[in-house]
Amino acid sequence: MRGHWPALVVFGLAALAPFFVRDAFLLDSLILILIWGTLSAAWNVAGGYAGQVSLGHSAFFGIGAYSAALLATRWDLSPWLGLMVGALLSTGAGLIIGYLSNRLRGPYFVLATIALSQVLLIVASRWRGFTEGSEGIPVPFRPGFWTLGFADKATWVYIGLGAALVLYLIQRHLEGSRTGHQLAAIREDEDAAQSLGIASRRLKVMAVAGSAALASVCGTLWAQYVGFVDPFYVFSVDLSVRFALGAIIGGTGTALGPFLGSFLITTLETYLRATFAGIGAGLVGIYLIIYGLLLIAVVRFVPQGLAGWVRDFARRR
Amino acid sequence: MCIIRASVTAVPQLLVSTVLLGGIYALIAVGLTLIFGIMRVVNFAHGEFLMLGMYLAFWAFTLLALDPYVLLFVSIPLFFGAGLLTYTLVMKGVIHASHNVQIFTTVGLSIALQNVALVLWTGDFRFVRPWYYSVVVRLGGTAFNLSQIAAFVVSVGFTVALFAFMKWSYTGRVMRATAQDRDAASLMGIDTDRVYGLTWAIGIVCVGVAGVLLAPLYPVYPTAGLQFVLLAYVVVVLGGLGDMVGALLGSLIVAAVEVVGSYVFGTAWKEVLYFLLFIAILLIRPAGLFGQRGTETLGV
């Protein structure tokens, strides 16, 4: 259990929240914090631990969201099945992108990931016969476990928490295990890692594909929770940036960082939305201006992120 | 038979459209590739400066009744100033940082600028409609818009001027020297920091001017830059990142794909075509058509 106590506090508080909080708005924020945090953590697996920075992770998120929604509306199949189909498809897409990461580095890789999400966006918004095109798909709500329909927000808190815990443990594993150390070596200096006999190509592809599958699962959960899939949202570059933003602000390559980052940006967003919504709809953009400036400031002054900063501070003492 | 005849008569029109469109894309792409070639930074906020150019044209036209082509002369120093300002405030501190830091710095700048536009001017689509907006010129079986030709002419003039500046002026030579070898240039007494500032500002002027030129042709809204800049990425990777001549040829190729693709498959699918072209290029020859082989794996 060494080093797990901050996570225990954070996730423990989230687990207790439904017992004390009855306010639907606060519970909704908590669920979104958990889901966005889990997505940032999924991004962190490839972007933080393996150093394969992507700005196209919304592609996998969207695949997960669409798979479950389409399977449910077209063939009346369970979203759990959609979740698995989405994860499989995303693994496939992740393998392609992972293969590309062996040929491309730095900005080239980022551009390739953006291109993937944009191609999917165009296909989803134009293929009217299958995806309903740009209008999007309302996800049918059918109560029950098998159909992933829960009206109760507390249940969703525990679903989000379960996903978050799985991601937290995966990341912790990456910090302590041989694979994790190998990925860190690849991230810091790929040529040196390769010369030490690390199978860098295979490991990178695995990290990207795994990260893709995890993002896809979160996409399914999100779509089932929110109840609507809009192609221009689920495949947007903005969403990809959001996943990366949570991990960067919280701390790339730290297990708790993405959840911390997600907590900060989601609360800021909800607070500012609530504050400015009454004054003028256009002012809602203010929170995004703050995001942008925060991103510039964090990568420049605290590149290790908040969790990294706290860790370094604790070590220095 | 009928279809073949139809496509034969369409050829001159397709050619003219390709050249006109390619000329404008070139101006956007040249700025992007110039910044990459010398600073080794991919500017993810490039599209936002295009959007600002379009808004500048819109406001000058609506409030001051200033024609976009008159505004052009004012916009050059304005965007040069904006470029120097963003360089000093944002880019200067990360010029020697890792790729990831640079990428997220420009992404942050992009988000901030986009939403400054959203807050100040709302998300409404706006249009610039000068008198020549609907003037159509017909010549030898082809028809095109007057503002398209004007945009093309100015764009090409601007690009040629930039090429001449880079090739023959002393500053241009200094910039190219910095592009070839940062450290050697610095040892030769070149103030590389000033060169980077200048490069960034010139790149921003190119794309800002392109925005002013595009304003009479396309609707103006806060994320208007995105579609053009995605296209510019395709162009510069196609021509080889950092390669200015490659960017020109890349613009023509992408414009041809767009024009011919829209004609054959319909406009709805044209973006898919150039993204597929992009992915194919990344798979087959990521250094671009003319770039040096292997640059993509070095990440430089």
Interface residues (C-beta under 8 A of the other chain):
Chain A: G51 V53 L55 L100 R103 L104 R105 G106 P107 Y108 V110 L111 A112 I114 A115 L116 Q118 V119 I122 V123 R126 V237 D238 V241 A244 I248 G282 L283 G285 I286 L288 I289 Y291 G292 L293 L294 L295 I296 V299 R300 P303
Chain B: F36 V42 V90 G93 V94 A97 H99 N100 V101 I103 F104 T105 V107 G108 L109 S110 I111 A112 L113 Q114 N115 V116 L118 V119 T122 G123 L226 L230 Y233 V234 V237 L241 A268 W269 E271 V272 F275 L276 F278 I279 L282 L283 P286 E296 T297 L298 G299 V300
